[in-house]
Amino acid sequence: MAQPYLDQIRELVNDIDLSDPAVVCKHFFSGAAVYANGKIVASLSPKGLAFKLTESRCAEVLSEGSAIPLRYFEKSPAKRGYVLFPDKNQLRREEIEGFFKECVSNSAQDET
């Protein structure tokens, strides 16, 4: 069931020059996740496409109204530091690329 999500997220990541050999895509619950520096930075699941961003960036993206807070289950609390785009097709290719680069860059900064 998760294989289509893994294939899709690999395709998205492979089309982007992330300049980071430590980026890996793996199965994640009922979807797939992108790991950078051993940490999840993005995921694709039946819920949509999610990105891990800084708290201030999450607030900015959420205020624009194009994303919603990530919740793994309907009544669960929002996952801090993540934004969710329920329909990844609403994003332009440049936006997806920008979010991926931002997440990977943030994960590298967390290492220092």
N, CA, C and O atoms as CSV, one atom per row, in Angstrom:
chain,resi,resn,atom,element,x,y,z
A,1,MET,N,N,0.806,-1.193,0.000
A,1,MET,CA,C,0.000,0.000,0.000
A,1,MET,C,C,0.857,1.268,0.000
A,1,MET,O,O,0.477,2.264,-0.614
A,2,ALA,N,N,1.982,1.246,0.664
A,2,ALA,CA,C,2.842,2.430,0.748
A,2,ALA,C,C,3.750,2.588,-0.475
A,2,ALA,O,O,4.315,3.660,-0.688
A,3,GLN,N,N,3.890,1.549,-1.264
A,3,GLN,CA,C,4.833,1.597,-2.388
A,3,GLN,C,C,4.564,2.742,-3.363
A,3,GLN,O,O,5.516,3.388,-3.802
A,4,PRO,N,N,3.310,3.021,-3.720
A,4,PRO,CA,C,3.096,4.156,-4.643
A,4,PRO,C,C,3.603,5.484,-4.069
A,4,PRO,O,O,4.109,6.326,-4.811
A,5,TYR,N,N,3.468,5.671,-2.756
A,5,TYR,CA,C,3.948,6.902,-2.128
A,5,TYR,C,C,5.470,6.964,-2.143
A,5,TYR,O,O,6.058,8.024,-2.360
A,6,LEU,N,N,6.098,5.820,-1.912
A,6,LEU,CA,C,7.557,5.773,-1.965
A,6,LEU,C,C,8.043,6.089,-3.376
A,6,LEU,O,O,8.989,6.857,-3.550
A,7,ASP,N,N,7.410,5.511,-4.367
A,7,ASP,CA,C,7.794,5.791,-5.757
A,7,ASP,C,C,7.618,7.272,-6.096
A,7,ASP,O,O,8.481,7.876,-6.733
A,8,GLN,N,N,6.486,7.854,-5.661
A,8,GLN,CA,C,6.212,9.262,-5.962
A,8,GLN,C,C,7.196,10.204,-5.276
A,8,GLN,O,O,7.670,11.164,-5.884
A,9,ILE,N,N,7.499,9.931,-4.015
A,9,ILE,CA,C,8.403,10.848,-3.302
A,9,ILE,C,C,9.827,10.696,-3.824
A,9,ILE,O,O,10.574,11.673,-3.875
A,10,ARG,N,N,10.208,9.489,-4.210
A,10,ARG,CA,C,11.534,9.308,-4.831
A,10,ARG,C,C,11.626,10.100,-6.122
A,10,ARG,O,O,12.645,10.731,-6.401
A,11,GLU,N,N,10.557,10.067,-6.907
A,11,GLU,CA,C,10.543,10.812,-8.162
A,11,GLU,C,C,10.680,12.318,-7.895
A,11,GLU,O,O,11.428,13.007,-8.589
A,12,LEU,N,N,9.961,12.820,-6.894
A,12,LEU,CA,C,10.066,14.239,-6.552
A,12,LEU,C,C,11.487,14.607,-6.138
A,12,LEU,O,O,12.038,15.608,-6.596
A,13,VAL,N,N,12.072,13.790,-5.268
A,13,VAL,CA,C,13.415,14.074,-4.748
A,13,VAL,C,C,14.471,13.920,-5.834
A,13,VAL,O,O,15.407,14.716,-5.901
A,14,ASN,N,N,14.334,12.917,-6.676
A,14,ASN,CA,C,15.327,12.689,-7.727
A,14,ASN,C,C,15.376,13.821,-8.741
A,14,ASN,O,O,16.403,14.040,-9.384
A,15,ASP,N,N,14.276,14.535,-8.884
A,15,ASP,CA,C,14.224,15.651,-9.833
A,15,ASP,C,C,14.832,16.931,-9.268
A,15,ASP,O,O,14.915,17.941,-9.966
A,16,ILE,N,N,15.256,16.891,-8.006
A,16,ILE,CA,C,15.781,18.086,-7.335
A,16,ILE,C,C,17.240,17.866,-6.980
A,16,ILE,O,O,17.602,16.813,-6.454
A,17,ASP,N,N,18.076,18.848,-7.261
A,17,ASP,CA,C,19.479,18.771,-6.864
A,17,ASP,C,C,19.587,19.244,-5.420
A,17,ASP,O,O,19.667,20.441,-5.146
A,18,LEU,N,N,19.586,18.288,-4.509
A,18,LEU,CA,C,19.636,18.627,-3.091
A,18,LEU,C,C,21.062,18.766,-2.578
A,18,LEU,O,O,21.272,19.194,-1.443
A,19,SER,N,N,22.028,18.415,-3.388
A,19,SER,CA,C,23.441,18.535,-3.015
A,19,SER,C,C,23.718,17.905,-1.656
A,19,SER,O,O,24.522,18.414,-0.875
A,20,ASP,N,N,23.050,16.802,-1.386
A,20,ASP,CA,C,23.239,16.132,-0.099
A,20,ASP,C,C,23.133,14.623,-0.310
A,20,ASP,O,O,22.041,14.102,-0.541
A,21,PRO,N,N,24.262,13.922,-0.233
A,21,PRO,CA,C,24.218,12.476,-0.448
A,21,PRO,C,C,23.531,11.721,0.688
A,21,PRO,O,O,23.258,10.528,0.559
A,22,ALA,N,N,23.251,12.401,1.795
A,22,ALA,CA,C,22.638,11.745,2.948
A,22,ALA,C,C,21.106,11.759,2.886
A,22,ALA,O,O,20.452,11.451,3.882
A,23,VAL,N,N,20.530,12.109,1.739
A,23,VAL,CA,C,19.076,12.118,1.585
A,23,VAL,C,C,18.626,10.735,1.117
A,23,VAL,O,O,19.109,10.211,0.113
A,24,VAL,N,N,17.684,10.154,1.878
A,24,VAL,CA,C,17.210,8.797,1.615
A,24,VAL,C,C,15.683,8.778,1.713
A,24,VAL,O,O,15.099,9.453,2.561
A,25,CYS,N,N,15.055,8.012,0.853
A,25,CYS,CA,C,13.601,7.824,0.912
A,25,CYS,C,C,13.320,6.405,1.406
A,25,CYS,O,O,13.927,5.439,0.944
A,26,LYS,N,N,12.383,6.300,2.359
A,26,LYS,CA,C,12.030,4.995,2.933
A,26,LYS,C,C,10.529,4.944,3.190
A,26,LYS,O,O,9.849,5.969,3.242
A,27,HIS,N,N,10.028,3.701,3.352
A,27,HIS,CA,C,8.638,3.519,3.766
A,27,HIS,C,C,8.444,4.161,5.133
A,27,HIS,O,O,9.356,4.179,5.961
A,28,PHE,N,N,7.244,4.688,5.357
A,28,PHE,CA,C,6.934,5.366,6.611
A,28,PHE,C,C,5.437,5.186,6.861
A,28,PHE,O,O,4.620,5.763,6.143
A,29,PHE,N,N,5.072,4.401,7.860
A,29,PHE,CA,C,3.666,4.100,8.146
A,29,PHE,C,C,2.959,3.714,6.849
A,29,PHE,O,O,3.368,2.757,6.192
A,30,SER,N,N,1.915,4.432,6.470
A,30,SER,CA,C,1.186,4.077,5.246
A,30,SER,C,C,1.658,4.900,4.051
A,30,SER,O,O,0.967,4.975,3.035
A,31,GLY,N,N,2.816,5.510,4.169
A,31,GLY,CA,C,3.348,6.334,3.092
A,31,GLY,C,C,4.848,6.186,2.972
A,31,GLY,O,O,5.397,5.095,3.120
A,32,ALA,N,N,5.504,7.310,2.700
A,32,ALA,CA,C,6.954,7.318,2.544
A,32,ALA,C,C,7.506,8.600,3.137
A,32,ALA,O,O,6.819,9.619,3.207
A,33,ALA,N,N,8.758,8.532,3.562
A,33,ALA,CA,C,9.401,9.699,4.161
A,33,ALA,C,C,10.752,9.940,3.520
A,33,ALA,O,O,11.400,9.026,3.011
A,34,VAL,N,N,11.157,11.204,3.561
A,34,VAL,CA,C,12.484,11.609,3.119
A,34,VAL,C,C,13.288,11.886,4.374
A,34,VAL,O,O,12.875,12.664,5.234
A,35,TYR,N,N,14.440,11.241,4.469
A,35,TYR,CA,C,15.342,11.435,5.598
A,35,TYR,C,C,16.563,12.202,5.123
A,35,TYR,O,O,17.108,11.917,4.056
A,36,ALA,N,N,16.987,13.164,5.906
A,36,ALA,CA,C,18.233,13.881,5.652
A,36,ALA,C,C,18.983,13.926,6.971
A,36,ALA,O,O,18.422,14.308,7.998
A,37,ASN,N,N,20.232,13.542,6.944
A,37,ASN,CA,C,21.042,13.496,8.159
A,37,ASN,C,C,20.365,12.655,9.243
A,37,ASN,O,O,20.441,12.968,10.431
A,38,GLY,N,N,19.700,11.580,8.805
A,38,GLY,CA,C,19.072,10.649,9.728
A,38,GLY,C,C,17.747,11.104,10.316
A,38,GLY,O,O,17.191,10.418,11.174
A,39,LYS,N,N,17.223,12.254,9.873
A,39,LYS,CA,C,15.972,12.789,10.409
A,39,LYS,C,C,14.938,12.913,9.302
A,39,LYS,O,O,15.270,13.210,8.155
A,40,ILE,N,N,13.687,12.683,9.657
A,40,ILE,CA,C,12.614,12.864,8.680
A,40,ILE,C,C,12.446,14.355,8.404
A,40,ILE,O,O,12.308,15.159,9.326
A,41,VAL,N,N,12.461,14.707,7.125
A,41,VAL,CA,C,12.290,16.111,6.737
A,41,VAL,C,C,11.053,16.326,5.869
A,41,VAL,O,O,10.612,17.461,5.686
A,42,ALA,N,N,10.498,15.250,5.337
A,42,ALA,CA,C,9.294,15.351,4.515
A,42,ALA,C,C,8.643,13.979,4.443
A,42,ALA,O,O,9.292,12.951,4.639
A,43,SER,N,N,7.345,13.988,4.158
A,43,SER,CA,C,6.654,12.716,3.989
A,43,SER,C,C,5.522,12.873,2.986
A,43,SER,O,O,5.000,13.966,2.769
A,44,LEU,N,N,5.161,11.755,2.386
A,44,LEU,CA,C,4.040,11.690,1.465
A,44,LEU,C,C,3.209,10.497,1.882
A,44,LEU,O,O,3.712,9.378,1.974
A,45,SER,N,N,1.942,10.741,2.132
A,45,SER,CA,C,1.044,9.699,2.616
A,45,SER,C,C,-0.369,9.986,2.111
A,45,SER,O,O,-0.581,10.961,1.390
A,46,PRO,N,N,-1.325,9.154,2.480
A,46,PRO,CA,C,-2.703,9.459,2.084
A,46,PRO,C,C,-3.175,10.826,2.587
A,46,PRO,O,O,-4.119,11.393,2.037
A,47,LYS,N,N,-2.535,11.351,3.613
A,47,LYS,CA,C,-2.883,12.678,4.147
A,47,LYS,C,C,-2.401,13.801,3.241
A,47,LYS,O,O,-3.022,14.863,3.198
A,48,GLY,N,N,-1.297,13.586,2.510
A,48,GLY,CA,C,-0.738,14.607,1.635
A,48,GLY,C,C,0.771,14.672,1.737
A,48,GLY,O,O,1.415,13.731,2.200
A,49,LEU,N,N,1.330,15.785,1.303
A,49,LEU,CA,C,2.775,16.021,1.302
A,49,LEU,C,C,3.114,16.964,2.448
A,49,LEU,O,O,2.614,18.087,2.506
A,50,ALA,N,N,3.965,16.504,3.355
A,50,ALA,CA,C,4.324,17.283,4.541
A,50,ALA,C,C,5.809,17.624,4.524
A,50,ALA,O,O,6.638,16.859,4.030
A,51,PHE,N,N,6.122,18.794,5.075
A,51,PHE,CA,C,7.506,19.253,5.171
A,51,PHE,C,C,7.801,19.692,6.597
A,51,PHE,O,O,6.960,20.304,7.255
A,52,LYS,N,N,8.998,19.377,7.067
A,52,LYS,CA,C,9.455,19.840,8.374
A,52,LYS,C,C,10.185,21.166,8.166
A,52,LYS,O,O,11.178,21.239,7.441
A,53,LEU,N,N,9.676,22.201,8.811
A,53,LEU,CA,C,10.238,23.542,8.671
A,53,LEU,C,C,10.498,24.128,10.050
A,53,LEU,O,O,10.093,23.549,11.058
A,54,THR,N,N,11.159,25.257,10.101
A,54,THR,CA,C,11.340,25.930,11.380
A,54,THR,C,C,9.971,26.396,11.875
A,54,THR,O,O,9.042,26.550,11.083
A,55,GLU,N,N,9.849,26.616,13.169
A,55,GLU,CA,C,8.571,27.043,13.734
A,55,GLU,C,C,8.069,28.329,13.077
A,55,GLU,O,O,6.888,28.444,12.748
A,56,SER,N,N,8.975,29.298,12.886
A,56,SER,CA,C,8.554,30.565,12.285
A,56,SER,C,C,8.126,30.373,10.832
A,56,SER,O,O,7.178,31.013,10.377
A,57,ARG,N,N,8.803,29.517,10.116
A,57,ARG,CA,C,8.448,29.256,8.710
A,57,ARG,C,C,7.119,28.517,8.620
A,57,ARG,O,O,6.315,28.780,7.725
A,58,CYS,N,N,6.889,27.584,9.555
A,58,CYS,CA,C,5.595,26.892,9.591
A,58,CYS,C,C,4.471,27.899,9.767
A,58,CYS,O,O,3.468,27.851,9.056
A,59,ALA,N,N,4.640,28.805,10.712
A,59,ALA,CA,C,3.615,29.818,10.976
A,59,ALA,C,C,3.363,30.651,9.727
A,59,ALA,O,O,2.217,30.969,9.407
A,60,GLU,N,N,4.425,31.001,9.027
A,60,GLU,CA,C,4.299,31.796,7.803
A,60,GLU,C,C,3.511,31.041,6.729
A,60,GLU,O,O,2.587,31.588,6.127
A,61,VAL,N,N,3.882,29.791,6.499
A,61,VAL,CA,C,3.223,28.990,5.467
A,61,VAL,C,C,1.761,28.739,5.844
A,61,VAL,O,O,0.875,28.812,4.992
A,62,LEU,N,N,1.513,28.445,7.116
A,62,LEU,CA,C,0.140,28.209,7.557
A,62,LEU,C,C,-0.711,29.460,7.414
A,62,LEU,O,O,-1.888,29.377,7.062
A,63,SER,N,N,-0.122,30.619,7.686
A,63,SER,CA,C,-0.878,31.878,7.585
A,63,SER,C,C,-1.262,32.204,6.144
A,63,SER,O,O,-2.229,32.927,5.905
A,64,GLU,N,N,-0.509,31.674,5.187
A,64,GLU,CA,C,-0.822,31.894,3.773
A,64,GLU,C,C,-2.055,31.101,3.335
A,64,GLU,O,O,-2.654,31.384,2.297
A,65,GLY,N,N,-2.420,30.112,4.140
A,65,GLY,CA,C,-3.621,29.343,3.860
A,65,GLY,C,C,-3.473,28.210,2.872
A,65,GLY,O,O,-4.456,27.544,2.550
A,66,SER,N,N,-2.279,27.976,2.386
A,66,SER,CA,C,-2.081,26.910,1.403
A,66,SER,C,C,-1.803,25.557,2.046
A,66,SER,O,O,-1.867,24.524,1.380
A,67,ALA,N,N,-1.496,25.562,3.331
A,67,ALA,CA,C,-1.185,24.329,4.045
A,67,ALA,C,C,-1.984,24.290,5.342
A,67,ALA,O,O,-2.552,25.290,5.780
A,68,ILE,N,N,-2.009,23.110,5.936
A,68,ILE,CA,C,-2.665,22.916,7.223
A,68,ILE,C,C,-1.673,22.243,8.166
A,68,ILE,O,O,-0.669,21.696,7.711
A,69,PRO,N,N,-1.936,22.274,9.472
A,69,PRO,CA,C,-1.054,21.557,10.399
A,69,PRO,C,C,-1.114,20.048,10.122
A,69,PRO,O,O,-2.162,19.525,9.741
A,70,LEU,N,N,-0.009,19.367,10.310
A,70,LEU,CA,C,0.050,17.919,10.111
A,70,LEU,C,C,-0.492,17.218,11.350
A,70,LEU,O,O,-0.029,17.449,12.467
A,71,ARG,N,N,-1.471,16.366,11.132
A,71,ARG,CA,C,-2.018,15.503,12.181
A,71,ARG,C,C,-2.038,14.095,11.614
A,71,ARG,O,O,-2.600,13.857,10.545
A,72,TYR,N,N,-1.425,13.160,12.332
A,72,TYR,CA,C,-1.413,11.789,11.834
A,72,TYR,C,C,-2.781,11.133,11.961
A,72,TYR,O,O,-3.144,10.272,11.160
A,73,PHE,N,N,-3.538,11.546,12.976
A,73,PHE,CA,C,-4.877,11.026,13.198
A,73,PHE,C,C,-5.808,12.203,13.425
A,73,PHE,O,O,-5.374,13.250,13.905
A,74,GLU,N,N,-7.066,12.049,13.092
A,74,GLU,CA,C,-8.015,13.159,13.103
A,74,GLU,C,C,-8.022,13.951,14.413
A,74,GLU,O,O,-8.033,15.182,14.387
A,75,LYS,N,N,-8.016,13.273,15.536
A,75,LYS,CA,C,-8.119,13.977,16.818
A,75,LYS,C,C,-6.774,14.125,17.536
A,75,LYS,O,O,-6.729,14.553,18.689
A,76,SER,N,N,-5.702,13.778,16.870
A,76,SER,CA,C,-4.389,13.905,17.504
A,76,SER,C,C,-3.916,15.359,17.433
A,76,SER,O,O,-4.382,16.133,16.597
A,77,PRO,N,N,-2.987,15.721,18.320
A,77,PRO,CA,C,-2.451,17.087,18.253
A,77,PRO,C,C,-1.625,17.276,16.981
A,77,PRO,O,O,-1.122,16.316,16.397
A,78,ALA,N,N,-1.501,18.518,16.575
A,78,ALA,CA,C,-0.697,18.834,15.395
A,78,ALA,C,C,0.767,18.511,15.681
A,78,ALA,O,O,1.262,18.739,16.785
A,79,LYS,N,N,1.439,17.987,14.686
A,79,LYS,CA,C,2.868,17.672,14.782
A,79,LYS,C,C,3.637,18.976,14.644
A,79,LYS,O,O,3.612,19.606,13.587
A,80,ARG,N,N,4.314,19.381,15.698
A,80,ARG,CA,C,5.050,20.649,15.692
A,80,ARG,C,C,6.147,20.637,14.635
A,80,ARG,O,O,6.853,19.646,14.446
A,81,GLY,N,N,6.264,21.771,13.955
A,81,GLY,CA,C,7.335,21.922,12.977
A,81,GLY,C,C,7.014,21.368,11.600
A,81,GLY,O,O,7.894,21.313,10.740
A,82,TYR,N,N,5.773,20.956,11.372
A,82,TYR,CA,C,5.403,20.394,10.073
A,82,TYR,C,C,4.210,21.130,9.481
A,82,TYR,O,O,3.314,21.569,10.202
A,83,VAL,N,N,4.212,21.257,8.170
A,83,VAL,CA,C,3.055,21.737,7.427
A,83,VAL,C,C,2.650,20.642,6.448
A,83,VAL,O,O,3.487,19.880,5.964
A,84,LEU,N,N,1.368,20.580,6.170
A,84,LEU,CA,C,0.833,19.542,5.296
A,84,LEU,C,C,0.068,20.179,4.145
A,84,LEU,O,O,-0.770,21.060,4.340
A,85,PHE,N,N,0.374,19.715,2.952
A,85,PHE,CA,C,-0.367,20.098,1.759
A,85,PHE,C,C,-1.202,18.876,1.375
A,85,PHE,O,O,-0.671,17.921,0.809
A,86,PRO,N,N,-2.510,18.895,1.679
A,86,PRO,CA,C,-3.335,17.725,1.404
A,86,PRO,C,C,-3.330,17.302,-0.066
A,86,PRO,O,O,-3.471,16.118,-0.372
A,87,ASP,N,N,-3.171,18.250,-0.961
A,87,ASP,CA,C,-3.106,17.938,-2.385
A,87,ASP,C,C,-1.786,18.467,-2.931
A,87,ASP,O,O,-1.648,19.663,-3.188
A,88,LYS,N,N,-0.818,17.574,-3.105
A,88,LYS,CA,C,0.507,18.019,-3.565
A,88,LYS,C,C,0.446,18.659,-4.940
A,88,LYS,O,O,1.345,19.409,-5.320
A,89,ASN,N,N,-0.602,18.368,-5.681
A,89,ASN,CA,C,-0.739,18.940,-7.022
A,89,ASN,C,C,-1.078,20.429,-6.990
A,89,ASN,O,O,-1.019,21.101,-8.020
A,90,GLN,N,N,-1.435,20.950,-5.806
A,90,GLN,CA,C,-1.697,22.380,-5.700
A,90,GLN,C,C,-0.400,23.176,-5.685
A,90,GLN,O,O,-0.414,24.393,-5.870
A,91,LEU,N,N,0.709,22.500,-5.470
A,91,LEU,CA,C,2.015,23.155,-5.417
A,91,LEU,C,C,2.670,23.158,-6.791
A,91,LEU,O,O,2.610,22.174,-7.528
A,92,ARG,N,N,3.284,24.260,-7.114
A,92,ARG,CA,C,4.091,24.332,-8.339
A,92,ARG,C,C,5.406,23.587,-8.090
A,92,ARG,O,O,5.850,23.437,-6.952
A,93,ARG,N,N,5.991,23.144,-9.148
A,93,ARG,CA,C,7.265,22.405,-9.069
A,93,ARG,C,C,8.318,23.208,-8.301
A,93,ARG,O,O,9.062,22.646,-7.498
A,94,GLU,N,N,8.384,24.516,-8.545
A,94,GLU,CA,C,9.374,25.370,-7.875
A,94,GLU,C,C,9.124,25.431,-6.369
A,94,GLU,O,O,10.066,25.490,-5.578
A,95,GLU,N,N,7.849,25.416,-5.981
A,95,GLU,CA,C,7.522,25.445,-4.549
A,95,GLU,C,C,7.960,24.155,-3.871
A,95,GLU,O,O,8.544,24.188,-2.788
A,96,ILE,N,N,7.681,23.026,-4.501
A,96,ILE,CA,C,8.085,21.736,-3.947
A,96,ILE,C,C,9.599,21.691,-3.802
A,96,ILE,O,O,10.116,21.285,-2.762
A,97,GLU,N,N,10.304,22.107,-4.839
A,97,GLU,CA,C,11.764,22.126,-4.803
A,97,GLU,C,C,12.264,23.015,-3.665
A,97,GLU,O,O,13.180,22.634,-2.935
A,98,GLY,N,N,11.673,24.184,-3.514
A,98,GLY,CA,C,12.074,25.106,-2.454
A,98,GLY,C,C,11.859,24.518,-1.070
A,98,GLY,O,O,12.721,24.636,-0.199
A,99,PHE,N,N,10.707,23.881,-0.865
A,99,PHE,CA,C,10.433,23.272,0.441
A,99,PHE,C,C,11.413,22.142,0.738
A,99,PHE,O,O,11.916,22.036,1.856
A,100,PHE,N,N,11.690,21.287,-0.267
A,100,PHE,CA,C,12.644,20.197,-0.048
A,100,PHE,C,C,14.030,20.747,0.306
A,100,PHE,O,O,14.670,20.274,1.245
A,101,LYS,N,N,14.481,21.733,-0.442
A,101,LYS,CA,C,15.802,22.310,-0.168
A,101,LYS,C,C,15.843,22.939,1.220
A,101,LYS,O,O,16.840,22.818,1.932
A,102,GLU,N,N,14.778,23.599,1.597
A,102,GLU,CA,C,14.705,24.229,2.920
A,102,GLU,C,C,14.760,23.175,4.028
A,102,GLU,O,O,15.489,23.347,5.005
A,103,CYS,N,N,14.014,22.108,3.889
A,103,CYS,CA,C,14.013,21.045,4.916
A,103,CYS,C,C,15.387,20.401,5.070
A,103,CYS,O,O,15.877,20.207,6.183
A,104,VAL,N,N,15.996,20.075,3.940
A,104,VAL,CA,C,17.307,19.424,3.975
A,104,VAL,C,C,18.334,20.378,4.574
A,104,VAL,O,O,19.159,19.963,5.387
A,105,SER,N,N,18.295,21.615,4.193
A,105,SER,CA,C,19.214,22.617,4.749
A,105,SER,C,C,19.026,22.760,6.263
A,105,SER,O,O,20.001,22.834,7.012
A,106,ASN,N,N,17.775,22.797,6.701
A,106,ASN,CA,C,17.493,22.891,8.138
A,106,ASN,C,C,18.032,21.686,8.894
A,106,ASN,O,O,18.534,21.823,10.010
A,107,SER,N,N,17.930,20.499,8.286
A,107,SER,CA,C,18.415,19.298,8.972
A,107,SER,C,C,19.931,19.326,9.104
A,107,SER,O,O,20.474,18.825,10.088
A,108,ALA,N,N,20.621,19.906,8.127
A,108,ALA,CA,C,22.072,20.017,8.189
A,108,ALA,C,C,22.489,21.014,9.274
A,108,ALA,O,O,23.486,20.809,9.965
A,109,GLN,N,N,21.716,22.095,9.416
A,109,GLN,CA,C,22.012,23.078,10.449
A,109,GLN,C,C,21.788,22.513,11.844
A,109,GLN,O,O,22.474,22.894,12.792
A,110,ASP,N,N,20.815,21.593,11.969
A,110,ASP,CA,C,20.551,20.964,13.251
A,110,ASP,C,C,21.734,20.127,13.719
A,110,ASP,O,O,21.889,19.875,14.913
A,111,GLU,N,N,22.568,19.696,12.773
A,111,GLU,CA,C,23.721,18.849,13.073
A,111,GLU,C,C,24.845,19.615,13.747
A,111,GLU,O,O,25.671,19.025,14.444
A,112,THR,N,N,24.882,20.937,13.541
A,112,THR,CA,C,26.005,21.721,14.072
A,112,THR,C,C,25.794,22.124,15.499
A,112,THR,O,O,26.649,22.787,16.087
